Amino acid sequence: MGKHFWPEWSQVMGARSDYLGPILYLSDMVWLIWVGIGLILKSKTKNRKPKEIFSFESLLIGLFVALNILVAGNRWVAIYRWLRIGQWIISLKIIQTSKFKAQRYLMWIIPCWIAVESLLGLAQITKGGSLQGMWYWLGERRFTLTTIGVAQMSVFGEGLIRAYGTFSHPNSMAGFLLVGLLLWQRLKKEKSVWYWTVVWLAVMGIIISGSRTVWVLMALVPIISNMGLHKKSWKRQLGYGLVGVGIFVLVLGIVGMNYRTSDFVGGWDNDSLAKRVSLNMVAFKMWRDNFMLGVGAGNFVAKLPEYQSDSQFYWLQPVHNIFLLAGTEWGMLGIIIVIKFLISNFQFLMKKKNYLILGVIVVTGMVDHYWLTLPQNFNLLAVVLGII
């Protein structure tokens, strides 16, 4: 739930863009209270020394941010985006410093996320559109089966909407559910009736979202996670593999096979693959032309018309690859800073128990942009990195 603002600089080719306009979310108000209480409590215990805040490294990063804003074609968008990145870093640091408390809260918060989103998505499919009412206040967008651009799928030859939940797109919801489930499974050890209820609610939500990339990952996760547990039992490994393949084939059988291979790779939109390839090519050109400093944080969409002038269509979306998106907007210097940040703060990336969650984020991030652009996924990424 958010209040959108539409200054002139939030437009591309005369049209408003959600990716450019500043948004004040209801969650931002909660975030301010959360951070404010944390600062008050911290001031009563110990004070951070000035040299820890104004270190040489932080000054270099601040210089890079300033340069990235200066080279941006739309500087207001770059400023807004860097404020969001700063908010994300603060959230990550707070979660890291209170990891065990956050884990206790997430034990019951994540099942609430999964249950609400999955059941809301099921109700949306049953109704053929959004429910609105109280769900509007949680951020559910207004749509029906006939809404222009609404995501659809075919089940037994009948067109249905794909479940949105409170997300802006079903793919975003699917990635959130799978990563949220994996994080919860990592925290919750005992497998009770409640455990399996949450698991199957998440599975249902992912299936009705229609995100086939996440379908494949969902089928592979139990196979990969059990590969090292029974090394001598090849029959057990074969069984897990056949079950995973069987579930995937069953789901494909339910939704029908009347689509081309390119449709499967690109998604339900027949032109999705061509659009994504086109955005990838644009991203490479942008990065080549702005190699060191990038085009400016959040400026990919603003720059698109300059690079799609010869195209037959304009698809005003971020490139569907978070690594290309980061390189294009932040440049090589930004990528180096990110790598240095990860090496300095996240030695856990090398731990095998984290490979599954991080692997899902990497794979989905290679075919979509929501881990960097959409608020729920962006914030969940901070939670995951802060917890694991």
HELIX and SHEET records of a PDB file:
HELIX    1   1 GLU A    8  SER A   10  5                                   3    
HELIX    2   2 LEU A   26  SER A   43  1                                  18    
HELIX    3   3 PRO A   50  ILE A   53  1                                   4    
HELIX    4   4 PHE A   56  VAL A   71  1                                  16    
HELIX    5   5 ARG A   75  THR A   97  1                                  23    
HELIX    6   6 LYS A   99  LYS A  127  1                                  29    
HELIX    7   7 GLY A  133  LEU A  138  5                                   6    
HELIX    8   8 PRO A  170  LEU A  187  1                                  18    
HELIX    9   9 VAL A  193  SER A  209  1                                  17    
HELIX   10  10 ARG A  212  SER A  225  1                                  14    
HELIX   11  11 TRP A  234  VAL A  255  1                                  22    
HELIX   12  12 THR A  261  GLY A  266  1                                   6    
HELIX   13  13 SER A  272  ASP A  289  1                                  18    
HELIX   14  14 PHE A  300  TYR A  307  1                                   8    
HELIX   15  15 ILE A  322  ASN A  345  1                                  24    
HELIX   16  16 GLN A  347  MET A  350  5                                   4    
HELIX   17  17 LYS A  352  ASN A  354  5                                   3    
HELIX   18  18 TYR A  355  GLY A  365  1                                  11    
HELIX   19  19 TYR A  370  THR A  373  1                                   4    
HELIX   20  20 PRO A  375  ILE A  387  1                                  13    
SHEET    1   A 2 GLY A   2  HIS A   4  0                                        
SHEET    2   A 2 ILE A  23  TYR A  25 -1                                        
SHEET    1   B 2 GLN A  11  VAL A  12  0                                        
SHEET    2   B 2 ALA A  15  ARG A  16 -1                                        
SHEET    1   C 2 GLN A 152  VAL A 155  0                                        
SHEET    2   C 2 GLU A 158  ILE A 161 -1                                        
END                                                                             
